[in-house]
């Protein structure tokens, strides 16, 4: 328990030090000025790897050069010291001055001449406050570390771009929070077929993100074993229903769009489960809206799935996205979708295709969005 006492009067320092030692406080540092106090704090910081070990500062108000109020302002403005409680020890009876001292960051004050019982009582109260602040700070650091770890795990589940002679799959991903509810995944099934899936978990925060990662793991197995869009969607719906039954938590559901591209037989099969429409631009002339033809996954225990098959002759490009993109473009959903229709027919230079969201939405409009944004661009032949 380290206490720093600051007073320009030697007698006051001796009196306070004596009271503290008699009460069992052994780790006591003394400073005769604000400058000396700052030097002691900085030295302590350098010895302890950037973290202060002081639990309390007893600070006189009236001192030469830098008074106690200004010194307190400097302490509370410094990240490493701001949680150290400061008790002002003063002979001033000016209530305005005392109010100024507390506004500067002081947690309490004590009038001179010093009353031993009162001093020790106020110290105990201040140390309890410090202990609570330290506990909360440690918890915050622990939560922050765990969130960062969970974020890295979630990001590791996202697929890397595919760029080959048959197909090019690129994406943009802008989560609104560390952990996101939007995810995408693709997999090459065999030499000619590619499965591409995008989904948006309804809800926000850690619970939705955890369900999102659970579904992502289920999705990989379902795509690998079942392949067919209709069967994959039904399996995801079964798992979502089972999750709700086992956990007894609030109902979660997701919207999603799944494309199975067959470059050998020149066809695209897809299922849209309550997701914003994707756009498919066929052979440089026909624009097809891949609209909602099914309910969201996990919404109902029994789900009927409509799979659509679209042939092409030479080439295609598909643009799929989450609702956060639509909302960021324009408050008017119709106008936003019209803009996305136009972009879907865009002839993408390779560099721009690597970050499709930047073509859809200026970078300044991508900032501070309240929902995750995800865009996937698929170009094949």
N, C-alpha and C positions, 0 to 999 in steps of 0.2 A: 504494500500500500504506500505509494509515493505521494508526498504532499510538498508543494512549492510555496513558500511564504515570501511575499514581496513587500518591503517597507523600507523607507529611507531612514527610519529611526532605529538605532541599534537596540535601544531598550525594548521597544515593541517587538522586535524580532526575538530577543531573549525571552520575553514573557510568553509569547506564543509558542516558541520552541519548547520551553519548559513544560507548559501545559500539555502539549502534544506527546512529549516523551513520557510524562507521568501517566497519560491515558493509554500508553502502549504503542503509539505510533513511532516507529524507529527510523523509517526512511524519509528524512526531512531535508529539503534543500532550502537555502536562504539566499535572497537577492536583495541588494540595496537600491536597485533602480529598475525601471522597465527595460532598459537596454540590457542590463545584466540578466534579467529574467529571460528575455528573448534569446540571449546567448546560451543560457543553460538549457532551454527547450531545444534549440537547434543542435547542441552537442549531444543531448539525449537521443534525438532523432537519428543522428548519424551513427551512434553506437548500437542502435536497436533496429537496423535495417528499415528505416523509414517509418517506424511506428513509435509514437510517444508512450512512455511508461508512466507518466504522471496521471494520478487519479483525481487530483484536486489542486486548485490554486487559490490561496488566500491573498488578496490584492488590496493594497492601500490605494485610496483615490488621490490624495494630495501628495504628489511627488514632483521633483524638478525634471526638466527636459520633457519627458513624456509622462503625462498623468495616467492614473489607473484606468480611466474611462477609455482613452485612446488606445492604451495597451490592450484592453479587453477587446476592443473592436478589431485589432490586428490578430488577436488570438482566434476569435470566432470566424474571421474571414479566411483563416488558413485551414485547409482540409484536414491536416494531420492533428490539429489542436482543437477543432471546433466542438468536439464532444467532451472536452475537459470542463467540468463545472467550475465556475469562478464565484467565490464569495468575497464581496467587498468588505473590507474592514476600515471604518472611517469614523472620524470625530465630527464630520459635517452633519448638521441637523436640517440642512436645506432639502426639503422634499422634492423640489424640482431637480436638484443635482442627483438625488438618489434614483429618481425616475429615469434620468438620463443614463445612469450607470446600469440599471436593469435593462433598458432599451438597447444598450450597447452589447448585451449578451450575458450580463451577470445573472446567476441563478438565485442569488440571495445576498443579504448584506447583514453586517453586524456592527453595532455602535461601540465606540470607545468611550470610557474605559472598558476593557474586555471582561465580560462575565464568563468564568470558566464553564459553568453548566450550560449556558446558552451557546457558547462557542462549540462545545463538543456535540451538543444536540444538532446544531446546524451542519456540522461536519458529517455526522452520521447520515442525515437526510440527503446531503449532497452526494455522499459515496453510494448510497442506495440508488440514486438517480443515475450515477455513472455506471454502476453495475448493470442496470436495466438497459442503458444505451449500448453498452458493450455487447450484451446478449443479443439485442436486436441487430446490431451491426454484424455480428458473427453469423446470425441466422440469415441475414440478407446476402452475405458473401457466400454462404453455403448454397442458398437457393439460386443465386446467380451462377455459381459454378455448375450446379446440376442442370440448370436451363441451357447453359452453353454446351454442356456435354450432350444433352438431349437434342439440341439443335444440330450438332455435328452428326449425330446418329441419323436424324431425319434427313439431312441433306445427302448423306451417303446412300440413301435409298433411291435418290433421283437418278434417272438414266443419263448417260453421257450422249452427246450427239452421234448420230450415225451418218457417215458421209462416204458413200460408195457409188459405183456406176448405176446401180438399180434405184437407189432411194437415198434421199437426204432428209434427215430429221433433226431439226434445231429447235431451241426453246428460249424463252425468257421467263424468269421466275422472280417475283418481287413480293415476298411475304410482308404483311403489315406488322408482324410481331416475330420474336425469335422462333417460336414454334408456329407452324402454319397448318391450315386446314386444306390447302390446295396441294395436290400431288400429281405427278405424271410418271408413267412407266412405259417402256417399250422393250420388245424382245424380238430377236430374229428367230423365227420358229424353225425354218429350214432354209435351203438355198434360195427360195423364191418368196417366202411369206414372212410378213412382219406384223406383229401385234402392237398397237399403240393405244394406251389408255390414259385418260385424264379424268380426275374426279375432284369434287369439292365437298368436304365434310361440312354439314350444316352445324353452325355454332362456332364459338371462338375459344381461345385460351387452351390451357393445358389438357383438360379432359378431351376436348375435340381432337387435339393433336395426337393424344395417345391412341384414341380409336382410329385415327387416320393411319398411324404406323401399324396398328394391328391389321387393318384392312389391306395395307400395302403388302404385308407378308402373305396374307391369304391370296391376294391377287396374283402374285408371282407363281404360286403353286397352281392356281386355277388356270392361268394362261398356259403354263407348261404342260399340264395334264389334259385340259379340255379344249383349248385353242378357240373353238367356235364361240363367237360373240354371245349368242343366246345362252349357251351353257355356262359361260363365265359369269354373266350377269346374274343368272339364277343361283349360282353357287355363292356369289357375294351376298345376295339377298338372304340366302339361308344362314350364312355366317353372321350377318348383322342381326337377324332375328334371334339366333342362338345366343349371341352376346347379350342382348337385352334380357333374355330369360335368365341367364346365369348371373349377371351382375345386379339385376333389379334396379338399374340406374335409369335416369331419364332417357327417353327415346332419342337415339341418334339415327340420322339417315344421311345419305350422300347422293348427289347428282353426279352423273358420269357419262362419258361418251367413249365408246370402244370401237376402234377401226381394225379390221384385219385386211391387210393389203396383200394381194397375190399378183406379183409382177410377171409370173409366167402365164397365167390365164387371164391377165389384164382385167382384174375386177377388185372392187372394194366392198367388203361387207361391214356394216356398222349397226350399232345399237345406241340410241340416245335415251338415257334414263333420267328424264327430268332436268337435263342439262341445257344451258344456253345453246342455240343452234350453232353448229359448225358450218363451214362453207367449203364446198368441193368444186374446183374449177377444172373441167374436163376438156382435154384436147385444145385448150386455148380459146374455147368458144362458149361452152355451156356451164352456167353457174347453178349448182344444186345446193339447196338449203337442207342441211341435215338436222331437221327439227325434232322436237320432242314427240315421241310416239309411245313412250312408256313412262310409268311412274318412277319416282326416285327409289333408289335401292334402300331397303330397310323400312320403307314407309308402310308396306303391308306384308303380312306373313306370306300370303300367296301372291305371286306376281306373274302376269302374262307378258311375254316379251315378243316384240315385233322386230325382226331383223330385216334390214334392207340391203339389197345387192345392187351395186352400180358398176356397169362395165365401162371400160375406156379403150381407146385405140392406140394412142401414141404416148400421151403423158397426162399427168394430173398434178394439181397442188391442192392441199387441204389446209385449212386454218381452223384450229379449235382453241377455245379460250374459256376462262371462268367468268362468273358474273361480276367479279371485281373489276375486270377490264371494261365491261359494258358500262358500269356505274361511273368509272373514272373518265370515260370519253364524254358522256353527256348525261344530265339528269333525265332527259327524254330518251327512254329506251329505244323508241323507233328510230330516232336520229342516230343513236350510237350504232345500232345494227346496220343501218344504211351505210355508215362509214366503214364498218367492218366488211360489208359486201364489196365495197369498192377496193379495199385493201386486199381482199382475197383474190382479186384478178390482177394484182400488181405483178410485174415481172421483176423478181427479186434478184438484185446483184448479190453475189456470194457473201460479201462483207456485211451487208444489211440483213441478210437472211440469218446470220448467226445470232442476232439480237432482235427478233421481230417486233417486240413491244416498242422499241424506239422508233419504228416506222409508224406504228399504230397511234402512239401517244407521245407527245414531246416529253423529254426527260423532266422538265420542271413540273409537269402535271402528274408525274409518277410519284412525287414526294408526298409524304404525310397522308397517304390514302388509308381509309379505315378498314379496307378489306384486302385480302391477298389478291395478287394478280398473276396469272399464269397464261402463257401463250405457247402453243406448239405449232410449228410449220412443217408440213410434210410435202416433199416434192418427189415424184417418182415417174418411172416410164416402163 
